[in-house]
Amino acid sequence: MWPTSQESAVILHLSDLQFGEHNRFTNGKRYVGEKANGVFLERILEDLEHLEKTYHLVPNIVVVTGDIAERSEPDE
């Protein structure tokens, strides 16, 4: 749903996710595949909850750019 003239668009921009062995979401732990994806989802949900509680922001547009995988391996 697009914002009305009285609402603002809130854009969540995710860039260079680089899923893989050295991803940024597991705090140095070596998770790949579904485990890494689960950690990423947990962190995103925590951040979204923080944005809503602290700043009353709820994204209504999500943009993903950059490298999604590290090496284009099947687990990534």
N, CA, C and O atoms as a Tripos MOL2 file, in Angstrom:
@<TRIPOS>MOLECULE
protein
  304   303    76     0     0
PROTEIN
NO_CHARGES

@<TRIPOS>ATOM
      1 N           0.8440   -1.1820    0.0000 N.3       1 MET1
      2 CA          0.0000    0.0000    0.0000 C.3       1 MET1
      3 C           0.8840    1.2370    0.0000 C.2       1 MET1
      4 O           1.7880    1.3550    0.8270 O.2       1 MET1
      5 N           0.6340    2.1460   -0.9070 N.am      2 TRP2
      6 CA          1.4180    3.3670   -0.9930 C.3       2 TRP2
      7 C           0.9170    4.3840    0.0220 C.2       2 TRP2
      8 O          -0.2760    4.4230    0.3220 O.2       2 TRP2
      9 N           1.8040    5.1960    0.5460 N.am      3 PRO3
     10 CA          1.3760    6.2060    1.5130 C.3       3 PRO3
     11 C           0.4560    7.2370    0.8620 C.2       3 PRO3
     12 O           0.5870    7.5470   -0.3230 O.2       3 PRO3
     13 N          -0.4650    7.7560    1.6500 N.am      4 THR4
     14 CA         -1.3280    8.8320    1.1620 C.3       4 THR4
     15 C          -0.5390   10.1340    1.2050 C.2       4 THR4
     16 O           0.6040   10.1510    1.6630 O.2       4 THR4
     17 N          -1.1200   11.1890    0.7470 N.am      5 SER5
     18 CA         -0.4220   12.4800    0.7240 C.3       5 SER5
     19 C          -0.0790   12.9670    2.1240 C.2       5 SER5
     20 O           0.7830   13.8320    2.2830 O.2       5 SER5
     21 N          -0.7380   12.4270    3.1390 N.am      6 GLN6
     22 CA         -0.4810   12.8430    4.5110 C.3       6 GLN6
     23 C           0.5240   11.9350    5.2160 C.2       6 GLN6
     24 O           0.9240   12.2160    6.3460 O.2       6 GLN6
     25 N           0.9300   10.8620    4.5660 N.am      7 GLU7
     26 CA          1.8690    9.9240    5.1660 C.3       7 GLU7
     27 C           3.2110   10.0230    4.4590 C.2       7 GLU7
     28 O           3.3010   10.5160    3.3350 O.2       7 GLU7
     29 N           4.2480    9.5500    5.1310 N.am      8 SER8
     30 CA          5.5740    9.5020    4.5320 C.3       8 SER8
     31 C           5.9130    8.0740    4.1540 C.2       8 SER8
     32 O           5.4440    7.1240    4.7810 O.2       8 SER8
     33 N           6.7240    7.9340    3.1360 N.am      9 ALA9
     34 CA          7.2540    6.6210    2.7950 C.3       9 ALA9
     35 C           8.4530    6.3620    3.6890 C.2       9 ALA9
     36 O           9.3070    7.2320    3.8560 O.2       9 ALA9
     37 N           8.5190    5.1840    4.2570 N.am     10 VAL10
     38 CA          9.6630    4.7790    5.0680 C.3      10 VAL10
     39 C          10.3480    3.6420    4.3190 C.2      10 VAL10
     40 O           9.7800    2.5630    4.1450 O.2      10 VAL10
     41 N          11.5750    3.8990    3.8790 N.am     11 ILE11
     42 CA         12.3040    2.9470    3.0530 C.3      11 ILE11
     43 C          13.3610    2.2390    3.9020 C.2      11 ILE11
     44 O          14.1690    2.8790    4.5740 O.2      11 ILE11
     45 N          13.3370    0.9180    3.8560 N.am     12 LEU12
     46 CA         14.3840    0.1060    4.4780 C.3      12 LEU12
     47 C          15.3250   -0.3270    3.3600 C.2      12 LEU12
     48 O          14.9290   -1.0830    2.4730 O.2      12 LEU12
     49 N          16.5660    0.1470    3.3970 N.am     13 HIS13
     50 CA         17.5510   -0.1720    2.3650 C.3      13 HIS13
     51 C          18.5570   -1.1620    2.9450 C.2      13 HIS13
     52 O          19.2860   -0.8440    3.8840 O.2      13 HIS13
     53 N          18.5860   -2.3580    2.3780 N.am     14 LEU14
     54 CA         19.5410   -3.3910    2.7770 C.3      14 LEU14
     55 C          20.5520   -3.5290    1.6500 C.2      14 LEU14
     56 O          20.1810   -3.8250    0.5140 O.2      14 LEU14
     57 N          21.8240   -3.3170    1.9540 N.am     15 SER15
     58 CA         22.8350   -3.3340    0.9150 C.3      15 SER15
     59 C          23.9580   -4.2940    1.2540 C.2      15 SER15
     60 O          24.3700   -4.4000    2.4090 O.2      15 SER15
     61 N          24.4520   -4.9960    0.2370 N.am     16 ASP16
     62 CA         25.6090   -5.8810    0.3840 C.3      16 ASP16
     63 C          25.4390   -6.8730    1.5270 C.2      16 ASP16
     64 O          26.2740   -6.9330    2.4290 O.2      16 ASP16
     65 N          24.3770   -7.6400    1.4910 N.am     17 LEU17
     66 CA         24.1140   -8.6350    2.5380 C.3      17 LEU17
     67 C          25.2000   -9.6980    2.5950 C.2      17 LEU17
     68 O          25.5620  -10.1530    3.6800 O.2      17 LEU17
     69 N          25.7160  -10.0940    1.4580 N.am     18 GLN18
     70 CA         26.8180  -11.0410    1.3270 C.3      18 GLN18
     71 C          26.6660  -12.2670    2.2230 C.2      18 GLN18
     72 O          27.5120  -12.5400    3.0750 O.2      18 GLN18
     73 N          25.5810  -12.9950    2.0170 N.am     19 PHE19
     74 CA         25.4070  -14.2500    2.7340 C.3      19 PHE19
     75 C          26.5490  -15.1790    2.3850 C.2      19 PHE19
     76 O          26.9330  -15.2850    1.2210 O.2      19 PHE19
     77 N          27.0850  -15.8400    3.3630 N.am     20 GLY20
     78 CA         28.1880  -16.7750    3.1550 C.3      20 GLY20
     79 C          28.9340  -16.9940    4.4570 C.2      20 GLY20
     80 O          28.4940  -16.5530    5.5190 O.2      20 GLY20
     81 N          30.0430  -17.6650    4.3700 N.am     21 GLU21
     82 CA         30.8150  -18.0550    5.5530 C.3      21 GLU21
     83 C          31.2480  -16.8640    6.3990 C.2      21 GLU21
     84 O          31.2980  -16.9770    7.6240 O.2      21 GLU21
     85 N          31.5610  -15.7350    5.7870 N.am     22 HIS22
     86 CA         32.0620  -14.5640    6.5160 C.3      22 HIS22
     87 C          31.0060  -13.4660    6.6330 C.2      22 HIS22
     88 O          31.3460  -12.2830    6.6560 O.2      22 HIS22
     89 N          29.7410  -13.8430    6.7060 N.am     23 ASN23
     90 CA         28.6790  -12.8330    6.7590 C.3      23 ASN23
     91 C          28.8080  -11.9590    7.9980 C.2      23 ASN23
     92 O          29.4960  -12.3160    8.9540 O.2      23 ASN23
     93 N          28.1510  -10.8290    7.9710 N.am     24 ARG24
     94 CA         28.2540   -9.8390    9.0530 C.3      24 ARG24
     95 C          27.2290  -10.0360   10.1720 C.2      24 ARG24
     96 O          27.1980   -9.2620   11.1290 O.2      24 ARG24
     97 N          26.4050  -11.0520   10.0550 N.am     25 PHE25
     98 CA         25.2540  -11.1450   10.9500 C.3      25 PHE25
     99 C          25.4220  -12.1290   12.0920 C.2      25 PHE25
    100 O          24.5660  -12.1980   12.9730 O.2      25 PHE25
    101 N          26.5030  -12.8890   12.0950 N.am     26 THR26
    102 CA         26.6560  -13.9490   13.0950 C.3      26 THR26
    103 C          27.7490  -13.6340   14.1070 C.2      26 THR26
    104 O          28.1960  -14.5270   14.8280 O.2      26 THR26
    105 N          28.1860  -12.3810   14.1720 N.am     27 ASN27
    106 CA         29.1880  -11.9380   15.1500 C.3      27 ASN27
    107 C          30.4220  -12.8310   15.1740 C.2      27 ASN27
    108 O          30.8840  -13.2310   16.2430 O.2      27 ASN27
    109 N          30.9510  -13.1390   14.0010 N.am     28 GLY28
    110 CA         32.1800  -13.9080   13.9050 C.3      28 GLY28
    111 C          32.0220  -15.4140   13.9380 C.2      28 GLY28
    112 O          32.9840  -16.1400   13.6860 O.2      28 GLY28
    113 N          30.8250  -15.8970   14.2440 N.am     29 LYS29
    114 CA         30.6000  -17.3420   14.2240 C.3      29 LYS29
    115 C          30.4320  -17.7860   12.7810 C.2      29 LYS29
    116 O          29.9550  -17.0100   11.9520 O.2      29 LYS29
    117 N          30.8080  -19.0020   12.4670 N.am     30 ARG30
    118 CA         30.8140  -19.4990   11.0880 C.3      30 ARG30
    119 C          29.5430  -20.2650   10.7640 C.2      30 ARG30
    120 O          29.5590  -21.4940   10.6950 O.2      30 ARG30
    121 N          28.4470  -19.5540   10.5650 N.am     31 TYR31
    122 CA         27.1960  -20.1930   10.1520 C.3      31 TYR31
    123 C          27.0220  -20.0050    8.6490 C.2      31 TYR31
    124 O          27.3320  -18.9420    8.1100 O.2      31 TYR31
    125 N          26.5380  -21.0170    7.9900 N.am     32 VAL32
    126 CA         26.1920  -20.8900    6.5730 C.3      32 VAL32
    127 C          24.7990  -21.4700    6.3690 C.2      32 VAL32
    128 O          24.2520  -22.1230    7.2570 O.2      32 VAL32
    129 N          24.2400  -21.2300    5.2060 N.am     33 GLY33
    130 CA         22.9500  -21.8070    4.8630 C.3      33 GLY33
    131 C          21.8270  -21.3220    5.7480 C.2      33 GLY33
    132 O          21.7490  -20.1410    6.0880 O.2      33 GLY33
    133 N          20.9550  -22.2490    6.1200 N.am     34 GLU34
    134 CA         19.7520  -21.8980    6.8840 C.3      34 GLU34
    135 C          20.0720  -21.2730    8.2440 C.2      34 GLU34
    136 O          19.3530  -20.3790    8.6910 O.2      34 GLU34
    137 N          21.1210  -21.7220    8.8960 N.am     35 LYS35
    138 CA         21.4820  -21.1680   10.2070 C.3      35 LYS35
    139 C          21.8360  -19.6800   10.0750 C.2      35 LYS35
    140 O          21.3740  -18.8560   10.8630 O.2      35 LYS35
    141 N          22.6550  -19.3450    9.0790 N.am     36 ALA36
    142 CA         23.0150  -17.9450    8.8570 C.3      36 ALA36
    143 C          21.7890  -17.1190    8.5070 C.2      36 ALA36
    144 O          21.6490  -15.9890    8.9750 O.2      36 ALA36
    145 N          20.9000  -17.6690    7.6890 N.am     37 ASN37
    146 CA         19.6720  -16.9570    7.3170 C.3      37 ASN37
    147 C          18.8130  -16.6840    8.5440 C.2      37 ASN37
    148 O          18.2250  -15.6100    8.6650 O.2      37 ASN37
    149 N          18.7380  -17.6580    9.4580 N.am     38 GLY38
    150 CA         17.9550  -17.4860   10.6820 C.3      38 GLY38
    151 C          18.5190  -16.3840   11.5590 C.2      38 GLY38
    152 O          17.7670  -15.5960   12.1320 O.2      38 GLY38
    153 N          19.8410  -16.3250   11.6660 N.am     39 VAL39
    154 CA         20.4810  -15.2780   12.4610 C.3      39 VAL39
    155 C          20.2120  -13.9160   11.8360 C.2      39 VAL39
    156 O          19.9180  -12.9500   12.5400 O.2      39 VAL39
    157 N          20.3150  -13.8410   10.5030 N.am     40 PHE40
    158 CA         20.0340  -12.5850    9.8090 C.3      40 PHE40
    159 C          18.5990  -12.1340   10.0710 C.2      40 PHE40
    160 O          18.3620  -10.9690   10.3870 O.2      40 PHE40
    161 N          17.6540  -13.0430    9.9400 N.am     41 LEU41
    162 CA         16.2490  -12.7070   10.1590 C.3      41 LEU41
    163 C          16.0290  -12.2210   11.5910 C.2      41 LEU41
    164 O          15.3150  -11.2430   11.8120 O.2      41 LEU41
    165 N          16.6330  -12.8950   12.5560 N.am     42 GLU42
    166 CA         16.5360  -12.4710   13.9660 C.3      42 GLU42
    167 C          17.0260  -11.0440   14.1380 C.2      42 GLU42
    168 O          16.3600  -10.2320   14.7800 O.2      42 GLU42
    169 N          18.1870  -10.7320   13.5700 N.am     43 ARG43
    170 CA         18.7740   -9.3970   13.7150 C.3      43 ARG43
    171 C          17.9200   -8.3370   13.0250 C.2      43 ARG43
    172 O          17.7380   -7.2460   13.5650 O.2      43 ARG43
    173 N          17.3950   -8.6440   11.8450 N.am     44 ILE44
    174 CA         16.5260   -7.6890   11.1410 C.3      44 ILE44
    175 C          15.2680   -7.4130   11.9660 C.2      44 ILE44
    176 O          14.8640   -6.2600   12.1180 O.2      44 ILE44
    177 N          14.6490   -8.4700   12.4960 N.am     45 LEU45
    178 CA         13.4340   -8.2890   13.2970 C.3      45 LEU45
    179 C          13.7060   -7.4740   14.5460 C.2      45 LEU45
    180 O          12.8810   -6.6440   14.9290 O.2      45 LEU45
    181 N          14.8560   -7.6930   15.1990 N.am     46 GLU46
    182 CA         15.2310   -6.8930   16.3680 C.3      46 GLU46
    183 C          15.3810   -5.4230   15.9800 C.2      46 GLU46
    184 O          14.8960   -4.5380   16.6840 O.2      46 GLU46
    185 N          16.0580   -5.1660   14.8520 N.am     47 ASP47
    186 CA         16.2550   -3.7890   14.3990 C.3      47 ASP47
    187 C          14.9260   -3.1200   14.0520 C.2      47 ASP47
    188 O          14.7110   -1.9550   14.3850 O.2      47 ASP47
    189 N          14.0300   -3.8600   13.3780 N.am     48 LEU48
    190 CA         12.7260   -3.2940   13.0300 C.3      48 LEU48
    191 C          11.9100   -2.9730   14.2820 C.2      48 LEU48
    192 O          11.2320   -1.9480   14.3410 O.2      48 LEU48
    193 N          11.9800   -3.8450   15.2720 N.am     49 GLU49
    194 CA         11.2760   -3.5930   16.5350 C.3      49 GLU49
    195 C          11.8330   -2.3420   17.2170 C.2      49 GLU49
    196 O          11.0740   -1.5260   17.7410 O.2      49 GLU49
    197 N          13.1550   -2.1960   17.2090 N.am     50 HIS50
    198 CA         13.7940   -1.0110   17.8010 C.3      50 HIS50
    199 C          13.3520    0.2680   17.0760 C.2      50 HIS50
    200 O          13.0220    1.2650   17.7170 O.2      50 HIS50
    201 N          13.3480    0.2320   15.7400 N.am     51 LEU51
    202 CA         12.9240    1.4020   14.9760 C.3      51 LEU51
    203 C          11.4850    1.7980   15.2880 C.2      51 LEU51
    204 O          11.1640    2.9820   15.3940 O.2      51 LEU51
    205 N          10.6240    0.7950   15.4330 N.am     52 GLU52
    206 CA          9.2210    1.0940   15.7240 C.3      52 GLU52
    207 C           9.0550    1.6470   17.1320 C.2      52 GLU52
    208 O           8.3780    2.6570   17.3280 O.2      52 GLU52
    209 N           9.6680    0.9900   18.1120 N.am     53 LYS53
    210 CA          9.5120    1.4320   19.5080 C.3      53 LYS53
    211 C          10.1760    2.7820   19.7670 C.2      53 LYS53
    212 O           9.6160    3.6240   20.4690 O.2      53 LYS53
    213 N          11.3600    2.9920   19.2090 N.am     54 THR54
    214 CA         12.1290    4.1950   19.5080 C.3      54 THR54
    215 C          11.7320    5.3890   18.6480 C.2      54 THR54
    216 O          11.6260    6.5100   19.1440 O.2      54 THR54
    217 N          11.5130    5.1460   17.3590 N.am     55 TYR55
    218 CA         11.2820    6.2500   16.4320 C.3      55 TYR55
    219 C           9.9050    6.2230   15.7620 C.2      55 TYR55
    220 O           9.5870    7.0970   14.9560 O.2      55 TYR55
    221 N           9.0910    5.2200   16.0970 N.am     56 HIS56
    222 CA          7.7630    5.0510   15.4970 C.3      56 HIS56
    223 C           7.8450    4.9380   13.9700 C.2      56 HIS56
    224 O           6.9960    5.4640   13.2500 O.2      56 HIS56
    225 N           8.8760    4.2450   13.4950 N.am     57 LEU57
    226 CA          9.0670    4.0300   12.0630 C.3      57 LEU57
    227 C           8.8030    2.5730   11.7130 C.2      57 LEU57
    228 O           9.3360    1.6590   12.3430 O.2      57 LEU57
    229 N           7.9780    2.3760   10.7050 N.am     58 VAL58
    230 CA          7.7060    1.0410   10.1700 C.3      58 VAL58
    231 C           7.8770    1.1360    8.6520 C.2      58 VAL58
    232 O           7.0930    1.8050    7.9780 O.2      58 VAL58
    233 N           8.9030    0.4640    8.1140 N.am     59 PRO59
    234 CA          9.1280    0.5570    6.6710 C.3      59 PRO59
    235 C           7.9390    0.0370    5.8710 C.2      59 PRO59
    236 O           7.3410   -0.9820    6.2150 O.2      59 PRO59
    237 N           7.6090    0.7500    4.8030 N.am     60 ASN60
    238 CA          6.5790    0.2580    3.8980 C.3      60 ASN60
    239 C           7.1530   -0.0100    2.5020 C.2      60 ASN60
    240 O           6.4300   -0.3860    1.5790 O.2      60 ASN60
    241 N           8.4740    0.1930    2.3690 N.am     61 ILE61
    242 CA          9.1870   -0.1390    1.1410 C.3      61 ILE61
    243 C          10.5220   -0.7620    1.5490 C.2      61 ILE61
    244 O          11.2140   -0.2380    2.4210 O.2      61 ILE61
    245 N          10.8830   -1.8860    0.9150 N.am     62 VAL62
    246 CA         12.1760   -2.5260    1.1740 C.3      62 VAL62
    247 C          12.9450   -2.5850   -0.1410 C.2      62 VAL62
    248 O          12.4250   -3.0410   -1.1600 O.2      62 VAL62
    249 N          14.1950   -2.1160   -0.1010 N.am     63 VAL63
    250 CA         15.0640   -2.1350   -1.2690 C.3      63 VAL63
    251 C          16.3140   -2.9280   -0.9010 C.2      63 VAL63
    252 O          16.9620   -2.6410    0.1060 O.2      63 VAL63
    253 N          16.6540   -3.9330   -1.7220 N.am     64 VAL64
    254 CA         17.8580   -4.7340   -1.5070 C.3      64 VAL64
    255 C          18.7830   -4.4940   -2.6920 C.2      64 VAL64
    256 O          18.4010   -4.7220   -3.8400 O.2      64 VAL64
    257 N          20.0090   -4.0320   -2.4120 N.am     65 THR65
    258 CA         20.9720   -3.7570   -3.4680 C.3      65 THR65
    259 C          22.3140   -4.3970   -3.1190 C.2      65 THR65
    260 O          22.5140   -4.8680   -2.0000 O.2      65 THR65
    261 N          23.2130   -4.4090   -4.0700 N.am     66 GLY66
    262 CA         24.5670   -4.9040   -3.8370 C.3      66 GLY66
    263 C          24.6620   -6.4140   -3.9060 C.2      66 GLY66
    264 O          23.7720   -7.0900   -4.4220 O.2      66 GLY66
    265 N          25.7570   -6.9270   -3.3770 N.am     67 ASP67
    266 CA         26.0190   -8.3660   -3.3980 C.3      67 ASP67
    267 C          25.1630   -9.0780   -2.3640 C.2      67 ASP67
    268 O          25.2110   -8.7550   -1.1770 O.2      67 ASP67
    269 N          24.3820  -10.0450   -2.8170 N.am     68 ILE68
    270 CA         23.5570  -10.8200   -1.8950 C.3      68 ILE68
    271 C          24.3360  -12.0110   -1.3530 C.2      68 ILE68
    272 O          24.1200  -12.4270   -0.2150 O.2      68 ILE68
    273 N          25.2430  -12.5620   -2.1600 N.am     69 ALA69
    274 CA         26.0430  -13.7200   -1.7450 C.3      69 ALA69
    275 C          27.5180  -13.3840   -1.8130 C.2      69 ALA69
    276 O          27.9290  -12.4980   -2.5630 O.2      69 ALA69
    277 N          28.3220  -14.1010   -1.0200 N.am     70 GLU70
    278 CA         29.7720  -13.9160   -1.0390 C.3      70 GLU70
    279 C          30.4050  -14.5260   -2.2800 C.2      70 GLU70
    280 O          31.1340  -13.8630   -3.0180 O.2      70 GLU70
    281 N          30.1070  -15.8180   -2.4970 N.am     71 ARG71
    282 CA         30.7860  -16.5520   -3.5630 C.3      71 ARG71
    283 C          29.8230  -17.2710   -4.5100 C.2      71 ARG71
    284 O          30.2660  -18.0440   -5.3600 O.2      71 ARG71
    285 N          28.5470  -17.0370   -4.3820 N.am     72 SER72
    286 CA         27.5230  -17.7060   -5.2060 C.3      72 SER72
    287 C          27.4880  -19.2080   -4.9920 C.2      72 SER72
    288 O          27.1660  -19.9620   -5.9100 O.2      72 SER72
    289 N          27.8190  -19.6490   -3.7780 N.am     73 GLU73
    290 CA         27.7370  -21.0570   -3.4170 C.3      73 GLU73
    291 C          26.2750  -21.4130   -3.1600 C.2      73 GLU73
    292 O          25.4960  -20.5330   -2.7940 O.2      73 GLU73
    293 N          25.8750  -22.6780   -3.3420 N.am     74 PRO74
    294 CA         24.4690  -23.0680   -3.1250 C.3      74 PRO74
    295 C          23.9470  -22.7210   -1.7270 C.2      74 PRO74
    296 O          22.7930  -22.3110   -1.6050 O.2      74 PRO74
    297 N          24.7520  -22.8680   -0.6690 N.am     75 ASP75
    298 CA         24.2960  -22.5540    0.6890 C.3      75 ASP75
    299 C          24.0710  -21.0450    0.8980 C.2      75 ASP75
    300 O          23.3330  -20.6320    1.7920 O.2      75 ASP75
    301 N          24.7100  -20.2580    0.0710 N.am     76 GLU76
    302 CA         24.5780  -18.8210    0.2390 C.3      76 GLU76
    303 C          23.2590  -18.3490   -0.3410 C.2      76 GLU76
    304 O          22.9570  -17.1560   -0.2970 O.2      76 GLU76
@<TRIPOS>BOND
     1     1     2 1
     2     2     3 1
     3     3     4 2
     4     3     5 am
     5     5     6 1
     6     6     7 1
     7     7     8 2
     8     7     9 am
     9     9    10 1
    10    10    11 1
    11    11    12 2
    12    11    13 am
    13    13    14 1
    14    14    15 1
    15    15    16 2
    16    15    17 am
    17    17    18 1
    18    18    19 1
    19    19    20 2
    20    19    21 am
    21    21    22 1
    22    22    23 1
    23    23    24 2
    24    23    25 am
    25    25    26 1
    26    26    27 1
    27    27    28 2
    28    27    29 am
    29    29    30 1
    30    30    31 1
    31    31    32 2
    32    31    33 am
    33    33    34 1
    34    34    35 1
    35    35    36 2
    36    35    37 am
    37    37    38 1
    38    38    39 1
    39    39    40 2
    40    39    41 am
    41    41    42 1
    42    42    43 1
    43    43    44 2
    44    43    45 am
    45    45    46 1
    46    46    47 1
    47    47    48 2
    48    47    49 am
    49    49    50 1
    50    50    51 1
    51    51    52 2
    52    51    53 am
    53    53    54 1
    54    54    55 1
    55    55    56 2
    56    55    57 am
    57    57    58 1
    58    58    59 1
    59    59    60 2
    60    59    61 am
    61    61    62 1
    62    62    63 1
    63    63    64 2
    64    63    65 am
    65    65    66 1
    66    66    67 1
    67    67    68 2
    68    67    69 am
    69    69    70 1
    70    70    71 1
    71    71    72 2
    72    71    73 am
    73    73    74 1
    74    74    75 1
    75    75    76 2
    76    75    77 am
    77    77    78 1
    78    78    79 1
    79    79    80 2
    80    79    81 am
    81    81    82 1
    82    82    83 1
    83    83    84 2
    84    83    85 am
    85    85    86 1
    86    86    87 1
    87    87    88 2
    88    87    89 am
    89    89    90 1
    90    90    91 1
    91    91    92 2
    92    91    93 am
    93    93    94 1
    94    94    95 1
    95    95    96 2
    96    95    97 am
    97    97    98 1
    98    98    99 1
    99    99   100 2
   100    99   101 am
   101   101   102 1
   102   102   103 1
   103   103   104 2
   104   103   105 am
   105   105   106 1
   106   106   107 1
   107   107   108 2
   108   107   109 am
   109   109   110 1
   110   110   111 1
   111   111   112 2
   112   111   113 am
   113   113   114 1
   114   114   115 1
   115   115   116 2
   116   115   117 am
   117   117   118 1
   118   118   119 1
   119   119   120 2
   120   119   121 am
   121   121   122 1
   122   122   123 1
   123   123   124 2
   124   123   125 am
   125   125   126 1
   126   126   127 1
   127   127   128 2
   128   127   129 am
   129   129   130 1
   130   130   131 1
   131   131   132 2
   132   131   133 am
   133   133   134 1
   134   134   135 1
   135   135   136 2
   136   135   137 am
   137   137   138 1
   138   138   139 1
   139   139   140 2
   140   139   141 am
   141   141   142 1
   142   142   143 1
   143   143   144 2
   144   143   145 am
   145   145   146 1
   146   146   147 1
   147   147   148 2
   148   147   149 am
   149   149   150 1
   150   150   151 1
   151   151   152 2
   152   151   153 am
   153   153   154 1
   154   154   155 1
   155   155   156 2
   156   155   157 am
   157   157   158 1
   158   158   159 1
   159   159   160 2
   160   159   161 am
   161   161   162 1
   162   162   163 1
   163   163   164 2
   164   163   165 am
   165   165   166 1
   166   166   167 1
   167   167   168 2
   168   167   169 am
   169   169   170 1
   170   170   171 1
   171   171   172 2
   172   171   173 am
   173   173   174 1
   174   174   175 1
   175   175   176 2
   176   175   177 am
   177   177   178 1
   178   178   179 1
   179   179   180 2
   180   179   181 am
   181   181   182 1
   182   182   183 1
   183   183   184 2
   184   183   185 am
   185   185   186 1
   186   186   187 1
   187   187   188 2
   188   187   189 am
   189   189   190 1
   190   190   191 1
   191   191   192 2
   192   191   193 am
   193   193   194 1
   194   194   195 1
   195   195   196 2
   196   195   197 am
   197   197   198 1
   198   198   199 1
   199   199   200 2
   200   199   201 am
   201   201   202 1
   202   202   203 1
   203   203   204 2
   204   203   205 am
   205   205   206 1
   206   206   207 1
   207   207   208 2
   208   207   209 am
   209   209   210 1
   210   210   211 1
   211   211   212 2
   212   211   213 am
   213   213   214 1
   214   214   215 1
   215   215   216 2
   216   215   217 am
   217   217   218 1
   218   218   219 1
   219   219   220 2
   220   219   221 am
   221   221   222 1
   222   222   223 1
   223   223   224 2
   224   223   225 am
   225   225   226 1
   226   226   227 1
   227   227   228 2
   228   227   229 am
   229   229   230 1
   230   230   231 1
   231   231   232 2
   232   231   233 am
   233   233   234 1
   234   234   235 1
   235   235   236 2
   236   235   237 am
   237   237   238 1
   238   238   239 1
   239   239   240 2
   240   239   241 am
   241   241   242 1
   242   242   243 1
   243   243   244 2
   244   243   245 am
   245   245   246 1
   246   246   247 1
   247   247   248 2
   248   247   249 am
   249   249   250 1
   250   250   251 1
   251   251   252 2
   252   251   253 am
   253   253   254 1
   254   254   255 1
   255   255   256 2
   256   255   257 am
   257   257   258 1
   258   258   259 1
   259   259   260 2
   260   259   261 am
   261   261   262 1
   262   262   263 1
   263   263   264 2
   264   263   265 am
   265   265   266 1
   266   266   267 1
   267   267   268 2
   268   267   269 am
   269   269   270 1
   270   270   271 1
   271   271   272 2
   272   271   273 am
   273   273   274 1
   274   274   275 1
   275   275   276 2
   276   275   277 am
   277   277   278 1
   278   278   279 1
   279   279   280 2
   280   279   281 am
   281   281   282 1
   282   282   283 1
   283   283   284 2
   284   283   285 am
   285   285   286 1
   286   286   287 1
   287   287   288 2
   288   287   289 am
   289   289   290 1
   290   290   291 1
   291   291   292 2
   292   291   293 am
   293   293   294 1
   294   294   295 1
   295   295   296 2
   296   295   297 am
   297   297   298 1
   298   298   299 1
   299   299   300 2
   300   299   301 am
   301   301   302 1
   302   302   303 1
   303   303   304 2
@<TRIPOS>SUBSTRUCTURE
     1 MET1         2 RESIDUE 1 A MET
     2 TRP2         6 RESIDUE 1 A TRP
     3 PRO3        10 RESIDUE 1 A PRO
     4 THR4        14 RESIDUE 1 A THR
     5 SER5        18 RESIDUE 1 A SER
     6 GLN6        22 RESIDUE 1 A GLN
     7 GLU7        26 RESIDUE 1 A GLU
     8 SER8        30 RESIDUE 1 A SER
     9 ALA9        34 RESIDUE 1 A ALA
    10 VAL10       38 RESIDUE 1 A VAL
    11 ILE11       42 RESIDUE 1 A ILE
    12 LEU12       46 RESIDUE 1 A LEU
    13 HIS13       50 RESIDUE 1 A HIS
    14 LEU14       54 RESIDUE 1 A LEU
    15 SER15       58 RESIDUE 1 A SER
    16 ASP16       62 RESIDUE 1 A ASP
    17 LEU17       66 RESIDUE 1 A LEU
    18 GLN18       70 RESIDUE 1 A GLN
    19 PHE19       74 RESIDUE 1 A PHE
    20 GLY20       78 RESIDUE 1 A GLY
    21 GLU21       82 RESIDUE 1 A GLU
    22 HIS22       86 RESIDUE 1 A HIS
    23 ASN23       90 RESIDUE 1 A ASN
    24 ARG24       94 RESIDUE 1 A ARG
    25 PHE25       98 RESIDUE 1 A PHE
    26 THR26      102 RESIDUE 1 A THR
    27 ASN27      106 RESIDUE 1 A ASN
    28 GLY28      110 RESIDUE 1 A GLY
    29 LYS29      114 RESIDUE 1 A LYS
    30 ARG30      118 RESIDUE 1 A ARG
    31 TYR31      122 RESIDUE 1 A TYR
    32 VAL32      126 RESIDUE 1 A VAL
    33 GLY33      130 RESIDUE 1 A GLY
    34 GLU34      134 RESIDUE 1 A GLU
    35 LYS35      138 RESIDUE 1 A LYS
    36 ALA36      142 RESIDUE 1 A ALA
    37 ASN37      146 RESIDUE 1 A ASN
    38 GLY38      150 RESIDUE 1 A GLY
    39 VAL39      154 RESIDUE 1 A VAL
    40 PHE40      158 RESIDUE 1 A PHE
    41 LEU41      162 RESIDUE 1 A LEU
    42 GLU42      166 RESIDUE 1 A GLU
    43 ARG43      170 RESIDUE 1 A ARG
    44 ILE44      174 RESIDUE 1 A ILE
    45 LEU45      178 RESIDUE 1 A LEU
    46 GLU46      182 RESIDUE 1 A GLU
    47 ASP47      186 RESIDUE 1 A ASP
    48 LEU48      190 RESIDUE 1 A LEU
    49 GLU49      194 RESIDUE 1 A GLU
    50 HIS50      198 RESIDUE 1 A HIS
    51 LEU51      202 RESIDUE 1 A LEU
    52 GLU52      206 RESIDUE 1 A GLU
    53 LYS53      210 RESIDUE 1 A LYS
    54 THR54      214 RESIDUE 1 A THR
    55 TYR55      218 RESIDUE 1 A TYR
    56 HIS56      222 RESIDUE 1 A HIS
    57 LEU57      226 RESIDUE 1 A LEU
    58 VAL58      230 RESIDUE 1 A VAL
    59 PRO59      234 RESIDUE 1 A PRO
    60 ASN60      238 RESIDUE 1 A ASN
    61 ILE61      242 RESIDUE 1 A ILE
    62 VAL62      246 RESIDUE 1 A VAL
    63 VAL63      250 RESIDUE 1 A VAL
    64 VAL64      254 RESIDUE 1 A VAL
    65 THR65      258 RESIDUE 1 A THR
    66 GLY66      262 RESIDUE 1 A GLY
    67 ASP67      266 RESIDUE 1 A ASP
    68 ILE68      270 RESIDUE 1 A ILE
    69 ALA69      274 RESIDUE 1 A ALA
    70 GLU70      278 RESIDUE 1 A GLU
    71 ARG71      282 RESIDUE 1 A ARG
    72 SER72      286 RESIDUE 1 A SER
    73 GLU73      290 RESIDUE 1 A GLU
    74 PRO74      294 RESIDUE 1 A PRO
    75 ASP75      298 RESIDUE 1 A ASP
    76 GLU76      302 RESIDUE 1 A GLU
